[in-house]
Amino acid sequence: MTFLGYLFQVNIYLIIFGLFYMLMLRRETFHQLNRFYVLFSSILSLIIPVLKIKGLNASSNTADIVRAWSKIYVAANQSSMHEITTNESFSLGNYIVLFYFSISLLLFGRLIYHIILAIRLKTNSIKKIQAFSFFNQIYVDKDLAHFDTIYKHEQTHAKQYHSADIIFIELICVLNWFNPMAYFYKKEIKHLHEFIADASIIASGISEKKYSKILFGQSFDLNTNKLTNTFFNQSLLKRRIIMLNKKESKRLALFKYGLCTPIFLIAFSLSSFSIAESAPASNFITKTNSIVIKEFFKPIINSGQIKQQISRPITEKPSTMSDEAKNKEQFFSPLYTFLSRNLIFPADAKERGVVSKVLLRFEVGESGVISNYSVLKSTSIKSFENEVIRVMKKNKVSLDVEKGSYNLIFNFILRSDSGDITESQVINSTEGETISEVVIIAFVNNITPSNF
């Protein structure tokens, strides 16, 4: 999954969860539950796109198709390959990502600035703000009327770590600065904090009417830090008083919160299906006799050559997958895509008419990261091994496959304008699973194989 794809899904889920909250939960007086929902749904929005439910995508037909394809063909040319790689690095998607991170970086810098201000508030700005809290830091002007009541209010904020909530939602806004729902959550979490603190005051024995008068009677402080919880907040005073005098929601309303479970499960399911169904389609172009022609670069060969390649597949018995292998649900398409964009047929080998097969072994960890790659066998000169290692060192893609060791064959072949193909001898491994064979084709005018 690309970063833009991940970001798109995060914001879709954030909107879905936010709309459910606005329509079903916002007017209820279960403030702690609402606080939990806002925080939990924000976290889920971030993690659902990268989680999959095993079994939901296990029956996907596309998964079997990807695993059944045994060869990945790549057209290779040294000069053209560099040109294509350079152009791809400045695609529209890259500019969008660059713009996104530029704004996010500015917003993150502003957040750090406000955190520093909040830490210094108590010592540097006593006269500006008469009552506030930031984590366990509480300040209430002793000259204020109803000092004890206001202090208890701020103490509730500190004890329940409301400042941590605010910073977390601010980070959500940094990541999703273009999504209005992120700013709704930012506003709502502050409202919920005040409702919770107000409810604690009422629980201590003060009547709603008296406490409402205290809220009304205080002067409003407009010089507040956006990360602090402050007793004087004019913008939400009206809603606080309305909520104070509102009847508690009936227990029956708790069933609304039960509806969250199917909403979250549906979101998980959609994410699982979308990942399973979309991954193979974008990476494979044509299937012919169980051999795949993959990502031919236009500057290297023309359309006529592509047709010729498809109509004259290499006469080799297609490999078949065992049922056990198919059921492993291993998707190697991100690796194949990376290899197709970075592999280069060694120039010295091409000039000499040399071909080769290289057997590579690599390990996949629990997080899907590829490591410990090494060449087990090679049928030709060192240039081919060096090229395979060079590309694998650049690899940063992660795989959604089972942890373990895998083998991959790199088959460097030459093809002439007349269609003649020069291929190296067969190479096999008696240890580990060979997942596929990546064929790197270099096109030359005439093939004059060299002895090596």
Residue, then its C-alpha position, 0 to 999 in steps of 0.5 A: m500500500t502506498f502512503l497516499g493510499y494509507l492516508f486516504q483510508v485513514n481519513i475515510y475511517l475518521i469521517i465515518f467514525g466522526l459522523f456516527y458520533m455526531l449523529m448518535l452519541r454527541r448529545e448523550t451525557f455519558h461524557q467519559l464514554n464519549r471521550f473514550y470513543v473519540l480517542f479510540s476511534s482516532i486510534l483505529s483510524l490510524i491502524i485499521p488500514v494496515l491491519k487485516i483479518k486473516g480468513l477474510n482475504a484467505s478466500s480471495n481469488t486474486a491471491d491464488i492467481v498471484r501465487a500461481w504465476s511463476k515468472i515475472y518478466v522485466a525489460a532491462n536497459q542500462s541507459s533507459m532504466h536510469e532515465i525512467t527511475t529519475n522521471e518516476s521520482f518526480s511524479l505528481g504523487n511525489y509532489i503531493v506527498l512533499f506538499y503534505f509533509s511540508i504542511s504537516l511539518l509546519l503544524f508539528g513545529r507549531l504544536i511543539y511551540h505551544i507545548i513549550l509555552a504551556i510548560r512556561l505558562k505558570t512562571n511567565s504568564i500568571k497575570k494573563i491566565q487566572a486558572f489553568s491546568f497542563f498535565n499535573q501543573i495547576y494554577v488558580d489565582k488565590d484572589l479569585a472568587h470560588f477558589d476551591t470550586i475552580y481548583k477542584h475543576e482544574q484538579t479533575h483535568a490534571k488527574q484524568y490526564h486531559s492534556a494528553d488527550i489534547i496533544f494526541i488529537e493535535l497530532i491527529c490534526v497534524l497528520n490529517w490537517f486537510n480533514p474537517m473531521a479532525y478539527f471537529y474531534k479537536k473541538e469536541i475533546k475539549h468540550l468533553h473535558e469541561f463536561i467531565a470536570d463540571a460533572s465532578i463539581i456537581a458530584s461534590g455537592i454543589s447544585e447545578k444552578k449555583y455552579s451555573k451562576i459561578l460560570f456566568g459570574q466569572s470574567f472571560d479570559l481570551n489569552t489562553n494556550k490551546l493546549t491547556n484546560t482553562f476554567f474560563n472558556q467563553s466559546l463553550l460556556k453556553r454548551r457547558i451550562i446547557m449540559l449541566n442542566k440537561k437530564e442524564s441520558k437513560r440507560l437505554a441510550l447505552f445501546k447506541y454505544g453497542l452499535c460501535t462494535p459492528i461499525f468497527l468490525i465493518a471497517f476492519s472487513l472493508s480494509s481487509f478486502s480492499i488490500a486483498e483485492s487491489a494488490p495484484a491488479s495494479n502490478f501484473i499486466t498479461k498472463t500467457n501460458s502461466i508466464v507473466i509479462k510485467e512492466f515493460f518500459k516503453p523507452i526500451i521496446n516498442s509495441g511490436q516487440i511486446k506483441q512478439q514477446i507475448s505471442r512467442p513465450i519461452t517454451e518451458k513447462p510452467s511451474t505449478m503451486s502446491d495447495e499448501a503454498k497457495n494457502k499461505e497467502q504470500f503476496f510478493s507483488p510489492l517486491y516484484t514491482f520494486l525489482s522491475r523498476n530497479l534491476i539493470f542488465p550489467a553493461d559489461a555482460k551485455e556487451r560480451g553477450v553473457v547471460s546468467k542465473v542468480l539464486l538469491r536467498f532472503e529472510v522475511g521477519e515478523s514485520g515483513v522486512i526483508s533481510n539477510y539476503s545472500v547469493l547461493k548460486s550463480t552461473s556466470i560472471k560476478s557482475f550479475e551477483n553484484e547487480v542483484i545485491r545492489v538492488m536488494k540493498k536499495n529495497k525498502v518494501s515490506l511483505d505481507v508473508e509468513k516469517g521465514s526464508y525464501n529463494l528467488i531466481f534472477n534470470f538474466i537473458l538476451r534477446s535479439d531483434s530477430g527474436d532469438i533468445t539466449e538463456s543460461q543453464v537451469i539453476n535449482s535449490t534443494e533448500g527452501e521455497t523458491i517463490s518465483e523467477v524474475v527474468i531480466i531481458a536485455f534487447v540487442n541487435n545480434i547475440t554473440p554469446s561469450n565463453f566464460 
